[in-house]
Amino acid sequence: MKRFIFALVALVFALSPAQAQRVGRLQTTGPLPGPGGQLELQLVRGEGSGALVDRWPGPEERNWLFLRAPGTQANLQQVLTSGTPPNRALIALPLGEYGSEGIVVGLDLGVRIEPVTPADWHRFLLEHTGLAESQRGHSPFSGSPPVRIRRLESMKLLLRPEGGGQVRVPSAVLMAKTGQAVELRPLADPTTVSPGSDLPLRVYMITGETQGLTITAFHEPSGARTQVVTGPGGMAHLRIRAAGRWTLEVHQVLELNGAWNADFELRTATLSFVAPAAETELTTPPKQSKSRDDR
C-alpha cells in the first residue's frame, strides 16, 4: 500500500500489555456542570469491566484539546500546560456559557509508536476492523518480532445539560464537523435519537479511503456491541437499540513497511454520547453557515 507522510513528530511510549491497542475515549465523572463550573474529564481505555482510566496526556503528548459551544470554541492546549502533573488521571476544564444545546469536547493525541505482539495485533484486527476475517483461527504474524504500530487517535464527547423540564431538540453544535485529524461525525444529534431509530454517521480521515471501514458501537449499560460498515464517502447508519451511554469507534489501517520506523499505521476516532430514554420531539435545529471543512 502507498506510504503516507505526515508533518508530525512520533513519540515512543513503553506501554504495558494491558494498555497496548486499547481504544481511548473521553468520559466525565458526573453530569455536565452549569456555565462557570468545572468539567472533570478522564481518558478511559477499553470497554465494560475491562475499562481502565489512563494517565491524562501532558501538553507534549497531545496535538489539540478543545471545548466547543454554540458560537464559540476554546482551544485549551496552552491553558492546561501549567499545573498538570504528568501522572494525573483527571483534568478539570473551565466552562463558559453554553445554553441548552450543550458542548463538544475533543482531544487529538500526538503520534506515537506502540510495539505489540503479533497475536495482540491480529486479535485487534479481528475485533475492531474486520480486516482479518479471512484469516480467523491463525495469525499471519506467527513467529515474527513485535509489530510496530504508529497510532493516531482523535476522541470526541457530546454533552447536554440534564433536566430542566424542557423538550430537548437537536443541537447544531453536536452535529457540526470539528475538523479533527480523524473524525466520526454524527449527521443527526445522537442525544435526541430515540431507541429503535437510526443515527446517520460520516467518517473523515486525513488521507485514504473512507469506504469499507468498520464502525463498532458499544452500549455501556448492557455491554452489547454492534458493527456497521461505511459506504461511499464514509457514510453509514447505526441503529440505536437502547438508551444510555454509547461509544462509537472507527479505525483505518495503513501498511507502512518500515516507514516512520513502523509496520502499520492505525488511525482511530471515537465518539461518546448518551442516547435519550424516551422518544424526543424533533424540530429543525438552527441553521449554520457551511464551513469549508464540510466536504
GUZA-199243 format. One record per residue: x, y, z of N, C-alpha, C, O in turn; residue in one letter; residue number from 1. Coordinates in steps of 0.1 Angstrom, whole numbers. Example, Ala and Ser with C-alpha at 12.3 -4.5 7.8 and 13.67 -1.06 7.14 Angstrom:
% GUZA-199243
SITE:132:-57:78:123:-45:78:132:-33:78:142:-33:85:A:1
SITE:128:-22:71:137:-11:71:129:0:79:134:11:80:S:2
This chain:
% GUZA-199243
SITE:8:-12:0:0:0:0:9:12:0:20:12:4:M:1
SITE:3:23:-4:10:36:-5:14:41:9:6:40:18:K:2
SITE:26:46:10:31:51:22:26:66:23:28:74:14:R:3
SITE:21:69:35:16:83:37:26:90:46:30:85:57:F:4
SITE:29:103:43:38:111:51:31:122:58:22:128:52:I:5
SITE:34:124:70:28:134:78:38:143:85:48:138:89:F:6
SITE:35:156:86:44:165:93:41:165:108:36:175:113:A:7
SITE:43:154:114:41:152:129:53:145:135:60:139:128:L:8
SITE:54:147:148:65:141:155:60:128:162:51:129:169:V:9
SITE:67:117:159:63:104:165:70:103:179:82:105:181:A:10
SITE:61:100:189:66:98:203:65:84:206:55:77:203:L:11
SITE:75:78:212:76:64:215:73:62:230:79:68:239:V:12
SITE:63:53:233:59:51:247:61:36:250:58:28:241:F:13
SITE:65:33:262:66:19:266:54:15:273:53:17:286:A:14
SITE:43:11:266:30:8:272:30:-6:278:37:-15:272:L:15
SITE:23:-8:288:21:-22:293:12:-30:284:4:-24:276:S:16
SITE:13:-43:284:5:-51:275:-10:-48:277:-18:-50:268:P:17
SITE:-14:-44:290:-28:-42:292:-33:-29:285:-45:-28:282:A:18
SITE:-24:-20:283:-28:-7:276:-27:-8:261:-34:-1:254:Q:19
SITE:-17:-16:256:-14:-16:242:-27:-19:234:-33:-29:237:A:20
SITE:-30:-11:224:-41:-14:215:-55:-12:221:-65:-14:214:Q:21
SITE:-55:-7:233:-69:-4:238:-73:10:232:-65:19:231:R:22
SITE:-86:10:229:-91:22:223:-95:32:233:-101:29:244:V:23
SITE:-91:45:231:-93:55:241:-106:63:238:-110:65:227:G:24
SITE:-113:68:249:-125:76:248:-125:86:259:-118:84:270:R:25
SITE:-132:97:258:-134:107:268:-146:104:277:-156:99:272:L:26
SITE:-145:107:290:-155:104:299:-155:114:310:-145:118:315:Q:27
SITE:-167:118:315:-168:127:326:-171:119:339:-175:108:338:T:28
SITE:-169:126:350:-171:119:363:-185:122:368:-189:116:378:T:29
SITE:-193:129:361:-207:132:365:-214:140:354:-209:142:343:G:30
SITE:-226:145:358:-234:153:348:-226:166:344:-217:170:351:P:31
SITE:-231:171:333:-225:184:328:-228:195:338:-240:198:340:L:32
SITE:-217:201:344:-220:213:353:-226:225:345:-225:225:333:P:33
SITE:-231:234:353:-236:246:347:-225:255:342:-214:253:346:G:34
SITE:-229:266:334:-219:276:330:-211:282:342:-217:285:352:P:35
SITE:-198:283:340:-190:288:351:-184:277:359:-175:279:368:G:36
SITE:-189:264:358:-184:253:366:-171:247:360:-165:252:350:G:37
SITE:-167:236:365:-156:228:361:-160:214:356:-166:207:363:Q:38
SITE:-156:211:344:-159:198:338:-148:189:341:-137:190:336:L:39
SITE:-150:178:349:-140:168:352:-139:158:341:-150:151:338:E:40
SITE:-128:156:335:-127:148:323:-116:137:326:-105:139:332:L:41
SITE:-119:125:320:-109:114:321:-107:108:307:-116:109:298:Q:42
SITE:-96:102:305:-93:94:293:-94:79:297:-86:74:305:L:43
SITE:-104:72:292:-106:58:295:-102:49:283:-105:52:272:V:44
SITE:-96:37:286:-93:28:276:-100:15:279:-100:10:290:R:45
SITE:-106:9:268:-113:-4:270:-127:-2:272:-132:9:273:G:46
SITE:-134:-13:273:-149:-13:275:-153:-21:287:-146:-30:292:E:47
SITE:-165:-18:292:-171:-26:303:-162:-28:315:-156:-18:320:G:48
SITE:-162:-40:320:-155:-43:332:-140:-42:330:-132:-41:339:S:49
SITE:-136:-43:317:-121:-42:314:-116:-28:312:-104:-26:309:G:50
SITE:-125:-18:314:-120:-4:311:-111:1:322:-112:-3:334:A:51
SITE:-101:8:318:-91:14:327:-90:29:324:-90:34:313:L:52
SITE:-89:37:335:-86:51:334:-71:53:331:-63:49:340:V:53
SITE:-68:59:320:-54:61:316:-49:74:322:-57:82:326:D:54
SITE:-36:75:322:-30:88:326:-34:99:316:-33:97:304:R:55
SITE:-37:110:322:-41:121:313:-28:126:305:-18:129:312:W:56
SITE:-29:127:292:-17:131:284:-13:145:287:-21:154:288:P:57
SITE:0:147:289:6:160:291:6:168:278:2:163:267:G:58
SITE:9:181:278:8:190:267:16:185:255:13:187:243:P:59
SITE:28:179:258:36:174:247:31:161:240:36:157:230:E:60
SITE:21:155:246:16:143:241:2:145:234:-4:135:229:E:61
SITE:-2:157:233:-15:159:226:-13:170:216:-6:180:218:R:62
SITE:-20:169:205:-20:179:194:-30:190:196:-29:201:192:N:63
SITE:-42:186:202:-53:195:202:-63:191:213:-66:179:214:W:64
SITE:-67:200:221:-77:198:231:-86:211:230:-82:222:231:L:65
SITE:-99:208:228:-108:220:226:-122:217:233:-126:205:235:F:66
SITE:-129:228:235:-143:227:241:-151:237:232:-148:249:232:L:67
SITE:-161:231:226:-169:239:216:-183:240:222:-190:230:225:R:68
SITE:-189:253:222:-203:256:225:-208:264:213:-201:269:205:A:69
SITE:-221:266:213:-227:273:202:-221:287:201:-221:295:210:P:70
SITE:-215:290:189:-209:303:187:-195:305:192:-190:316:191:G:71
SITE:-190:296:199:-176:298:205:-169:285:206:-174:274:207:T:72
SITE:-155:286:206:-147:274:208:-135:279:216:-128:289:213:Q:73
SITE:-131:271:226:-119:274:234:-109:263:232:-112:251:234:A:74
SITE:-98:267:226:-87:258:224:-78:258:237:-72:268:240:N:75
SITE:-77:246:243:-72:246:257:-58:240:258:-54:237:269:L:76
SITE:-51:239:247:-38:233:247:-28:241:257:-22:235:265:Q:77
SITE:-28:254:256:-19:262:264:-25:265:278:-18:266:288:Q:78
SITE:-38:265:279:-45:268:292:-41:257:302:-39:260:314:V:79
SITE:-40:245:297:-37:234:307:-23:230:308:-19:220:314:L:80
SITE:-14:238:302:0:234:302:6:235:316:14:226:320:T:81
SITE:3:245:323:8:246:337:-2:239:347:-14:239:345:S:82
SITE:5:234:357:-3:228:368:-10:214:365:-19:211:371:G:83
SITE:-4:207:355:-9:194:351:1:184:354:10:181:345:T:84
SITE:1:177:365:11:167:368:11:156:357:0:152:353:P:85
SITE:22:150:354:23:140:343:16:127:346:12:120:337:P:86
SITE:13:124:359:6:112:362:-8:114:366:-15:105:372:N:87
SITE:-14:126:363:-27:129:367:-37:122:358:-36:122:346:R:88
SITE:-48:116:364:-58:108:357:-70:116:355:-80:111:348:A:89
SITE:-71:128:360:-83:136:360:-79:151:357:-70:156:362:L:90
SITE:-87:157:348:-84:171:345:-97:179:346:-108:173:343:I:91
SITE:-97:191:349:-108:200:351:-108:211:340:-99:219:340:A:92
SITE:-118:211:332:-119:222:322:-129:232:326:-140:229:331:L:93
SITE:-125:245:325:-134:256:329:-145:258:318:-142:258:306:P:94
SITE:-157:259:322:-169:260:313:-174:275:313:-175:281:323:L:95
SITE:-176:280:301:-182:293:299:-197:291:296:-203:281:301:G:96
SITE:-203:300:290:-217:299:286:-219:289:275:-211:289:265:E:97
SITE:-230:281:276:-232:271:265:-247:269:262:-250:265:251:Y:98
SITE:-256:272:271:-270:271:268:-275:256:267:-268:247:271:G:99
SITE:-287:254:262:-294:241:262:-288:232:251:-291:220:252:S:100
SITE:-281:238:241:-275:229:230:-264:221:235:-260:211:228:E:101
SITE:-258:224:246:-247:215:251:-233:219:245:-232:230:239:G:102
SITE:-224:210:247:-210:213:243:-204:200:237:-209:189:238:I:103
SITE:-193:203:230:-184:192:224:-170:193:230:-165:204:230:V:104
SITE:-165:182:235:-151:182:240:-143:173:230:-147:162:228:V:105
SITE:-132:178:225:-124:170:216:-110:169:220:-104:179:225:G:106
SITE:-103:158:217:-89:156:220:-83:148:209:-87:138:205:L:107
SITE:-72:154:203:-63:147:194:-50:144:201:-43:154:205:D:108
SITE:-46:132:202:-33:128:208:-22:130:197:-24:129:185:L:109
SITE:-10:132:202:2:132:194:5:118:188:1:108:194:G:110
SITE:12:117:177:15:104:171:25:97:180:34:103:186:V:111
SITE:23:84:181:32:76:189:34:62:183:26:58:175:R:112
SITE:45:55:187:47:42:182:45:32:193:50:34:204:I:113
SITE:37:22:191:34:11:201:39:-2:195:34:-7:185:E:114
SITE:48:-9:202:52:-23:198:42:-32:205:40:-32:217:P:115
SITE:36:-41:197:26:-51:202:30:-64:197:37:-66:187:V:116
SITE:25:-75:204:28:-88:199:20:-91:187:9:-85:185:T:117
SITE:25:-100:178:17:-104:166:3:-109:170:-6:-106:163:P:118
SITE:2:-117:180:-11:-122:184:-21:-111:188:-32:-111:185:A:119
SITE:-16:-101:196:-24:-90:200:-28:-81:188:-40:-77:188:D:120
SITE:-20:-79:179:-23:-72:167:-34:-79:158:-43:-73:153:W:121
SITE:-32:-92:157:-42:-100:149:-55:-100:156:-66:-99:149:H:122
SITE:-55:-101:169:-68:-100:177:-75:-87:175:-87:-86:174:R:123
SITE:-67:-76:176:-73:-63:174:-79:-62:160:-91:-57:159:F:124
SITE:-73:-67:150:-78:-66:136:-92:-74:135:-101:-69:129:L:125
SITE:-92:-85:142:-104:-93:142:-116:-86:149:-127:-86:143:L:126
SITE:-113:-80:160:-124:-75:169:-128:-61:164:-140:-58:166:E:127
SITE:-119:-53:158:-122:-39:156:-123:-34:142:-128:-24:139:H:128
SITE:-117:-42:132:-117:-37:119:-123:-46:108:-127:-41:97:T:129
SITE:-125:-59:111:-130:-68:101:-120:-71:90:-123:-78:80:G:130
SITE:-107:-66:91:-97:-68:81:-91:-82:81:-86:-87:70:L:131
SITE:-93:-90:92:-86:-103:92:-96:-114:92:-93:-126:96:A:132
SITE:-109:-112:87:-119:-123:88:-114:-135:80:-117:-146:84:E:133
SITE:-107:-133:69:-103:-145:61:-92:-153:68:-89:-164:63:S:134
SITE:-86:-147:78:-75:-154:85:-79:-158:99:-70:-161:107:Q:135
SITE:-92:-158:102:-96:-162:115:-91:-176:119:-92:-185:110:R:136
SITE:-86:-178:131:-81:-191:135:-66:-192:135:-60:-201:141:G:137
SITE:-59:-183:127:-45:-183:128:-39:-169:125:-46:-161:119:H:138
SITE:-27:-166:131:-22:-153:129:-12:-153:118:-3:-161:117:S:139
SITE:-13:-143:109:-3:-142:98:10:-137:102:20:-137:94:P:140
SITE:11:-133:115:24:-128:120:31:-138:129:41:-134:136:F:141
SITE:26:-150:130:32:-160:139:47:-161:137:52:-162:126:S:142
SITE:54:-161:148:69:-162:148:76:-150:145:89:-150:144:G:143
SITE:69:-139:141:76:-127:138:79:-118:150:73:-121:160:S:144
SITE:88:-108:149:91:-99:160:79:-90:163:69:-90:156:P:145
SITE:79:-82:174:68:-73:177:64:-64:165:73:-60:158:P:146
SITE:51:-62:164:46:-54:153:46:-39:158:41:-36:169:V:147
SITE:52:-31:150:53:-17:154:42:-9:148:40:-8:136:R:148
SITE:33:-3:157:21:4:153:22:19:155:25:23:166:I:149
SITE:21:26:144:21:41:145:6:45:147:-2:43:138:R:150
SITE:3:51:159:-11:54:162:-14:69:161:-7:78:166:R:151
SITE:-26:72:155:-32:85:156:-46:83:162:-53:75:158:L:152
SITE:-49:91:172:-61:90:179:-68:103:181:-62:113:185:E:153
SITE:-81:103:177:-89:115:180:-102:111:187:-108:100:184:S:154
SITE:-106:118:197:-117:115:206:-127:127:207:-123:138:207:M:155
SITE:-140:123:208:-150:134:208:-161:130:218:-165:118:218:K:156
SITE:-165:139:227:-175:137:237:-186:147:235:-183:159:235:L:157
SITE:-199:143:234:-210:152:233:-217:152:246:-221:142:252:L:158
SITE:-220:164:251:-227:166:264:-238:175:263:-237:186:257:L:159
SITE:-249:172:269:-261:180:270:-264:182:285:-262:173:293:R:160
SITE:-270:194:289:-274:196:303:-286:187:306:-294:184:297:P:161
SITE:-287:182:318:-298:173:322:-309:181:328:-307:192:334:E:162
SITE:-321:175:328:-333:181:335:-338:194:329:-335:197:317:G:163
SITE:-344:202:337:-349:215:333:-363:215:328:-369:225:326:G:164
SITE:-369:203:326:-383:202:321:-385:206:307:-397:208:303:G:165
SITE:-375:209:299:-377:214:286:-375:202:276:-368:192:278:Q:166
SITE:-383:203:265:-382:193:254:-368:195:247:-365:206:243:V:167
SITE:-361:185:246:-347:185:240:-349:185:225:-355:176:219:R:168
SITE:-343:195:218:-343:195:204:-329:193:198:-320:195:206:V:169
SITE:-328:189:186:-314:187:180:-305:199:182:-309:210:179:P:170
SITE:-293:196:185:-283:206:187:-273:207:175:-267:197:171:S:171
SITE:-273:219:169:-264:221:157:-250:219:160:-242:213:152:A:172
SITE:-245:223:172:-231:222:176:-227:208:178:-215:205:175:V:173
SITE:-236:199:182:-232:185:184:-231:177:171:-225:167:170:L:174
SITE:-237:183:160:-237:176:147:-226:182:138:-223:176:127:M:175
SITE:-220:193:141:-210:200:133:-197:193:132:-193:185:141:A:176
SITE:-191:194:120:-177:188:118:-167:196:127:-167:208:127:K:177
SITE:-159:189:134:-149:195:143:-136:198:136:-128:207:140:T:178
SITE:-133:190:125:-120:192:118:-108:185:125:-97:188:122:G:179
SITE:-111:175:133:-101:167:139:-94:158:128:-99:156:117:Q:180
SITE:-82:154:131:-74:146:122:-81:134:117:-81:130:105:A:181
SITE:-88:127:126:-96:115:123:-109:118:130:-110:121:142:V:182
SITE:-121:117:123:-133:121:129:-145:112:125:-146:108:114:E:183
SITE:-153:109:136:-165:102:134:-176:112:137:-178:116:149:L:184
SITE:-183:117:127:-193:128:128:-207:123:128:-211:116:118:R:185
SITE:-215:126:137:-230:123:136:-237:133:128:-234:145:129:P:186
SITE:-245:129:118:-253:138:110:-267:141:115:-274:148:109:L:187
SITE:-270:135:127:-281:138:135:-276:139:149:-266:133:152:A:188
SITE:-283:146:157:-279:148:171:-282:135:179:-294:132:181:D:189
SITE:-272:127:183:-275:114:189:-281:115:203:-286:105:208:P:190
SITE:-280:127:209:-287:129:222:-302:131:221:-309:132:231:T:191
SITE:-307:131:208:-321:131:206:-327:119:198:-338:119:194:T:192
SITE:-318:110:195:-322:98:187:-327:87:197:-320:82:204:V:193
SITE:-340:85:196:-347:75:204:-343:61:201:-340:58:189:S:194
SITE:-344:52:210:-342:37:207:-351:32:196:-363:35:196:P:195
SITE:-345:25:187:-352:20:175:-350:28:163:-354:24:152:G:196
SITE:-343:40:165:-341:48:153:-327:47:148:-318:42:155:S:197
SITE:-324:52:136:-311:51:130:-303:64:132:-309:75:131:D:198
SITE:-291:63:135:-282:75:136:-273:75:123:-265:66:121:L:199
SITE:-274:86:115:-265:87:103:-252:92:107:-251:101:116:P:200
SITE:-241:87:101:-228:90:105:-219:92:93:-222:87:82:L:201
SITE:-208:100:94:-198:101:84:-184:101:90:-182:107:100:R:202
SITE:-176:93:83:-162:92:88:-153:101:79:-154:101:67:V:203
SITE:-144:108:86:-134:117:79:-120:112:83:-117:109:94:Y:204
SITE:-111:111:73:-97:107:75:-88:117:68:-92:123:58:M:205
SITE:-76:120:73:-67:130:67:-63:126:53:-61:135:45:I:206
SITE:-62:113:51:-60:108:37:-66:94:36:-69:88:47:T:207
SITE:-67:89:25:-71:75:23:-86:73:21:-93:82:23:G:208
SITE:-89:61:18:-103:57:15:-111:55:28:-107:49:38:E:209
SITE:-124:61:28:-132:60:40:-144:50:37:-152:47:47:T:210
SITE:-145:45:26:-155:34:23:-150:21:28:-138:18:26:Q:211
SITE:-158:13:33:-155:-1:37:-148:-2:51:-143:-12:55:G:212
SITE:-149:9:59:-144:9:73:-155:4:82:-167:6:80:L:213
SITE:-150:-3:93:-160:-8:103:-161:1:114:-152:5:121:T:214
SITE:-174:5:117:-177:13:129:-183:3:139:-192:-4:137:I:215
SITE:-177:3:151:-181:-5:162:-188:4:173:-182:14:177:T:216
SITE:-200:0:177:-207:7:187:-208:-1:200:-212:-13:199:A:217
SITE:-205:4:211:-206:-3:224:-216:4:233:-215:16:235:F:218
SITE:-226:-3:238:-236:2:247:-232:-1:261:-233:-13:265:H:219
SITE:-228:9:268:-222:6:282:-231:-1:291:-227:-10:298:E:220
SITE:-244:3:293:-253:-3:303:-255:-18:300:-255:-26:310:P:221
SITE:-256:-23:288:-258:-37:285:-246:-45:282:-246:-57:283:S:222
SITE:-235:-38:277:-223:-44:272:-225:-49:258:-216:-56:253:G:223
SITE:-236:-46:251:-238:-50:237:-229:-43:228:-226:-31:229:A:224
SITE:-224:-50:217:-216:-44:207:-223:-47:193:-228:-58:191:R:225
SITE:-222:-37:184:-227:-39:171:-218:-32:161:-211:-23:165:T:226
SITE:-218:-37:149:-209:-31:139:-216:-28:126:-225:-35:122:Q:227
SITE:-212:-17:119:-217:-14:106:-205:-10:97:-195:-6:103:V:228
SITE:-207:-11:84:-196:-8:75:-199:4:67:-211:5:62:V:229
SITE:-190:13:65:-192:26:58:-194:23:43:-188:14:37:T:230
SITE:-202:31:37:-204:31:22:-196:42:16:-187:47:22:G:231
SITE:-200:46:4:-193:57:-3:-193:69:5:-203:73:11:P:232
SITE:-181:76:5:-180:89:12:-179:87:27:-180:97:34:G:233
SITE:-177:75:32:-176:73:46:-189:73:53:-189:75:65:G:234
SITE:-200:72:46:-214:73:52:-218:59:58:-215:49:53:M:235
SITE:-226:60:69:-231:48:75:-244:51:83:-246:63:87:A:236
SITE:-252:41:86:-263:43:95:-263:32:106:-261:20:103:H:237
SITE:-264:37:118:-263:28:130:-276:28:137:-281:39:140:L:238
SITE:-282:16:140:-294:16:148:-291:17:163:-283:10:169:R:239
SITE:-297:27:169:-296:29:183:-307:21:190:-319:24:189:I:240
SITE:-303:10:196:-312:0:201:-317:2:215:-326:-4:220:R:241
SITE:-310:11:222:-313:12:237:-308:26:241:-299:32:235:A:242
SITE:-314:31:252:-310:44:258:-297:41:266:-294:30:269:A:243
SITE:-290:52:269:-279:51:278:-266:56:270:-267:61:259:G:244
SITE:-255:53:277:-242:58:271:-237:48:260:-236:36:262:R:245
SITE:-233:55:249:-227:48:238:-213:53:235:-211:65:236:W:246
SITE:-205:44:230:-192:49:224:-190:42:211:-191:30:210:T:247
SITE:-188:50:201:-186:45:187:-171:47:184:-165:56:188:L:248
SITE:-166:37:176:-152:38:172:-150:34:158:-158:25:153:E:249
SITE:-141:39:151:-138:35:137:-122:36:135:-116:44:141:V:250
SITE:-117:27:127:-103:25:125:-100:24:110:-107:19:102:H:251
SITE:-88:30:107:-83:29:94:-68:24:95:-61:29:103:Q:252
SITE:-65:13:88:-52:7:90:-44:8:76:-50:5:66:V:253
SITE:-32:13:77:-23:15:65:-11:7:67:-5:7:78:L:254
SITE:-6:1:57:7:-7:58:18:3:55:18:10:45:E:255
SITE:28:4:64:39:13:62:52:7:57:60:13:51:L:256
SITE:54:-6:60:66:-14:55:79:-7:60:88:-6:52:N:257
SITE:79:-2:73:91:3:78:92:18:78:100:24:85:G:258
SITE:84:25:70:84:40:71:80:44:85:72:38:91:A:259
SITE:86:55:89:84:61:102:87:50:113:83:51:124:W:260
SITE:96:41:110:100:30:119:88:22:124:88:19:136:N:261
SITE:79:20:115:67:13:119:63:4:108:66:5:96:A:262
SITE:55:-7:112:49:-16:102:36:-12:97:32:-14:85:D:263
SITE:27:-7:106:14:-3:102:11:11:109:16:14:119:F:264
SITE:1:18:103:-4:30:109:-19:27:113:-26:22:104:E:265
SITE:-23:30:125:-36:27:130:-42:41:133:-38:48:143:L:266
SITE:-52:45:126:-59:58:128:-73:55:134:-80:47:129:R:267
SITE:-75:61:146:-87:58:154:-95:70:157:-89:80:162:T:268
SITE:-108:70:156:-117:81:161:-128:74:170:-133:64:167:A:269
SITE:-131:81:181:-142:76:189:-151:88:192:-148:100:191:T:270
SITE:-164:84:194:-175:94:196:-183:88:208:-188:77:207:L:271
SITE:-185:96:218:-192:92:230:-204:101:233:-203:113:231:S:272
SITE:-215:95:237:-227:103:239:-237:95:247:-235:83:249:F:273
SITE:-248:101:252:-259:94:259:-271:95:251:-276:107:249:V:274
SITE:-277:84:247:-290:84:240:-301:85:249:-301:80:261:A:275
SITE:-312:92:246:-323:95:255:-331:83:258:-331:73:250:P:276
SITE:-338:83:269:-346:71:273:-360:71:266:-365:60:265:A:277
SITE:-365:82:262:-378:82:256:-378:90:243:-368:97:240:A:278
SITE:-388:88:235:-389:95:223:-388:110:225:-396:115:233:E:279
SITE:-380:117:217:-378:131:219:-384:139:207:-383:134:195:T:280
SITE:-391:150:210:-397:158:199:-385:164:191:-376:170:196:E:281
SITE:-386:162:178:-376:167:169:-380:179:162:-391:179:156:L:282
SITE:-373:189:162:-375:201:155:-363:205:147:-352:200:150:T:283
SITE:-364:214:138:-353:218:130:-343:226:138:-347:236:144:T:284
SITE:-330:222:138:-320:230:146:-317:243:139:-320:244:127:P:285
SITE:-310:252:146:-306:265:140:-297:262:128:-289:253:128:P:286
SITE:-299:270:118:-290:269:106:-276:274:109:-274:283:116:K:287
SITE:-267:267:102:-253:271:104:-247:275:90:-251:269:80:Q:288
SITE:-238:284:90:-231:287:77:-222:275:74:-216:270:83:S:289
SITE:-221:271:62:-214:259:58:-199:262:58:-194:272:52:K:290
SITE:-192:254:66:-177:256:67:-170:250:55:-175:241:48:S:291
SITE:-159:255:51:-151:250:40:-146:236:44:-141:229:35:R:292
SITE:-146:232:57:-142:219:60:-153:208:58:-150:197:57:D:293
SITE:-166:213:56:-176:204:53:-175:199:38:-177:206:29:D:294
SITE:-172:186:37:-170:181:23:-176:168:22:-175:162:11:R:295
